[in-house]
Amino acid sequence: MVGSLISKSGRSIFNPHRVRTATYRVSVEDSDDPGVETYPVTLQGKDVVVEI
């Protein structure tokens, strides 16, 4: 697993400082097409949260 280490006990330890995230260009558009996927979006401060 990326961003994790294995301890002496054999258990994995998650290290969030080693995990990279991907960024994507997005846009907001209106559509009446029922085949278009939509996702709930909220704003938290300066962050846009997309629920998938």
PyMOL commands that place a pseudoatom at each C-alpha (Angstrom):
pseudoatom trace, name=CA, resn=MET, resi=1, chain=A, elem=C, hetatm=0, pos=[0.000, 0.000, 0.000]
pseudoatom trace, name=CA, resn=VAL, resi=2, chain=A, elem=C, hetatm=0, pos=[1.399, 3.425, -0.937]
pseudoatom trace, name=CA, resn=GLY, resi=3, chain=A, elem=C, hetatm=0, pos=[2.050, 5.627, 2.091]
pseudoatom trace, name=CA, resn=SER, resi=4, chain=A, elem=C, hetatm=0, pos=[2.158, 2.812, 4.607]
pseudoatom trace, name=CA, resn=LEU, resi=5, chain=A, elem=C, hetatm=0, pos=[4.952, 1.165, 6.542]
pseudoatom trace, name=CA, resn=ILE, resi=6, chain=A, elem=C, hetatm=0, pos=[5.135, -2.231, 8.207]
pseudoatom trace, name=CA, resn=SER, resi=7, chain=A, elem=C, hetatm=0, pos=[5.959, -2.140, 11.925]
pseudoatom trace, name=CA, resn=LYS, resi=8, chain=A, elem=C, hetatm=0, pos=[7.998, -4.767, 13.815]
pseudoatom trace, name=CA, resn=SER, resi=9, chain=A, elem=C, hetatm=0, pos=[4.727, -6.371, 14.887]
pseudoatom trace, name=CA, resn=GLY, resi=10, chain=A, elem=C, hetatm=0, pos=[3.755, -6.864, 11.228]
pseudoatom trace, name=CA, resn=ARG, resi=11, chain=A, elem=C, hetatm=0, pos=[0.945, -4.323, 11.330]
pseudoatom trace, name=CA, resn=SER, resi=12, chain=A, elem=C, hetatm=0, pos=[0.803, -1.623, 8.670]
pseudoatom trace, name=CA, resn=ILE, resi=13, chain=A, elem=C, hetatm=0, pos=[1.140, 2.029, 9.732]
pseudoatom trace, name=CA, resn=PHE, resi=14, chain=A, elem=C, hetatm=0, pos=[-0.441, 4.685, 7.502]
pseudoatom trace, name=CA, resn=ASN, resi=15, chain=A, elem=C, hetatm=0, pos=[1.725, 7.766, 6.877]
pseudoatom trace, name=CA, resn=PRO, resi=16, chain=A, elem=C, hetatm=0, pos=[-0.393, 10.579, 5.341]
pseudoatom trace, name=CA, resn=HIS, resi=17, chain=A, elem=C, hetatm=0, pos=[2.737, 12.629, 4.558]
pseudoatom trace, name=CA, resn=ARG, resi=18, chain=A, elem=C, hetatm=0, pos=[3.873, 10.051, 1.992]
pseudoatom trace, name=CA, resn=VAL, resi=19, chain=A, elem=C, hetatm=0, pos=[0.557, 9.890, 0.092]
pseudoatom trace, name=CA, resn=ARG, resi=20, chain=A, elem=C, hetatm=0, pos=[0.077, 12.045, -2.998]
pseudoatom trace, name=CA, resn=THR, resi=21, chain=A, elem=C, hetatm=0, pos=[-3.284, 13.081, -4.357]
pseudoatom trace, name=CA, resn=ALA, resi=22, chain=A, elem=C, hetatm=0, pos=[-4.293, 13.701, -7.936]
pseudoatom trace, name=CA, resn=THR, resi=23, chain=A, elem=C, hetatm=0, pos=[-5.759, 16.979, -9.153]
pseudoatom trace, name=CA, resn=TYR, resi=24, chain=A, elem=C, hetatm=0, pos=[-8.260, 17.265, -11.989]
pseudoatom trace, name=CA, resn=ARG, resi=25, chain=A, elem=C, hetatm=0, pos=[-9.585, 20.145, -14.058]
pseudoatom trace, name=CA, resn=VAL, resi=26, chain=A, elem=C, hetatm=0, pos=[-13.341, 20.416, -13.587]
pseudoatom trace, name=CA, resn=SER, resi=27, chain=A, elem=C, hetatm=0, pos=[-16.166, 22.607, -14.800]
pseudoatom trace, name=CA, resn=VAL, resi=28, chain=A, elem=C, hetatm=0, pos=[-19.773, 23.183, -13.858]
pseudoatom trace, name=CA, resn=GLU, resi=29, chain=A, elem=C, hetatm=0, pos=[-22.309, 22.866, -16.649]
pseudoatom trace, name=CA, resn=ASP, resi=30, chain=A, elem=C, hetatm=0, pos=[-26.077, 22.497, -16.924]
pseudoatom trace, name=CA, resn=SER, resi=31, chain=A, elem=C, hetatm=0, pos=[-27.350, 19.417, -18.745]
pseudoatom trace, name=CA, resn=ASP, resi=32, chain=A, elem=C, hetatm=0, pos=[-30.746, 17.870, -19.378]
pseudoatom trace, name=CA, resn=ASP, resi=33, chain=A, elem=C, hetatm=0, pos=[-29.103, 14.657, -20.605]
pseudoatom trace, name=CA, resn=PRO, resi=34, chain=A, elem=C, hetatm=0, pos=[-30.145, 11.799, -18.266]
pseudoatom trace, name=CA, resn=GLY, resi=35, chain=A, elem=C, hetatm=0, pos=[-26.957, 9.889, -19.188]
pseudoatom trace, name=CA, resn=VAL, resi=36, chain=A, elem=C, hetatm=0, pos=[-24.672, 12.472, -17.548]
pseudoatom trace, name=CA, resn=GLU, resi=37, chain=A, elem=C, hetatm=0, pos=[-23.231, 11.428, -14.189]
pseudoatom trace, name=CA, resn=THR, resi=38, chain=A, elem=C, hetatm=0, pos=[-23.624, 13.999, -11.413]
pseudoatom trace, name=CA, resn=TYR, resi=39, chain=A, elem=C, hetatm=0, pos=[-22.137, 14.089, -7.902]
pseudoatom trace, name=CA, resn=PRO, resi=40, chain=A, elem=C, hetatm=0, pos=[-23.087, 16.056, -4.770]
pseudoatom trace, name=CA, resn=VAL, resi=41, chain=A, elem=C, hetatm=0, pos=[-20.667, 18.958, -4.181]
pseudoatom trace, name=CA, resn=THR, resi=42, chain=A, elem=C, hetatm=0, pos=[-20.201, 21.117, -1.071]
pseudoatom trace, name=CA, resn=LEU, resi=43, chain=A, elem=C, hetatm=0, pos=[-17.804, 23.904, -0.119]
pseudoatom trace, name=CA, resn=GLN, resi=44, chain=A, elem=C, hetatm=0, pos=[-15.778, 23.702, 3.095]
pseudoatom trace, name=CA, resn=GLY, resi=45, chain=A, elem=C, hetatm=0, pos=[-13.842, 26.939, 3.396]
pseudoatom trace, name=CA, resn=LYS, resi=46, chain=A, elem=C, hetatm=0, pos=[-11.601, 27.102, 0.316]
pseudoatom trace, name=CA, resn=ASP, resi=47, chain=A, elem=C, hetatm=0, pos=[-12.047, 23.374, -0.448]
pseudoatom trace, name=CA, resn=VAL, resi=48, chain=A, elem=C, hetatm=0, pos=[-14.546, 21.855, -2.861]
pseudoatom trace, name=CA, resn=VAL, resi=49, chain=A, elem=C, hetatm=0, pos=[-15.695, 18.442, -1.627]
pseudoatom trace, name=CA, resn=VAL, resi=50, chain=A, elem=C, hetatm=0, pos=[-17.078, 16.020, -4.232]
pseudoatom trace, name=CA, resn=GLU, resi=51, chain=A, elem=C, hetatm=0, pos=[-18.926, 13.036, -2.785]
pseudoatom trace, name=CA, resn=ILE, resi=52, chain=A, elem=C, hetatm=0, pos=[-18.365, 9.923, -4.887]
for i in range(1, 52): cmd.bond("trace and resi %d" % i, "trace and resi %d" % (i + 1))
show_as sticks, trace
zoom trace
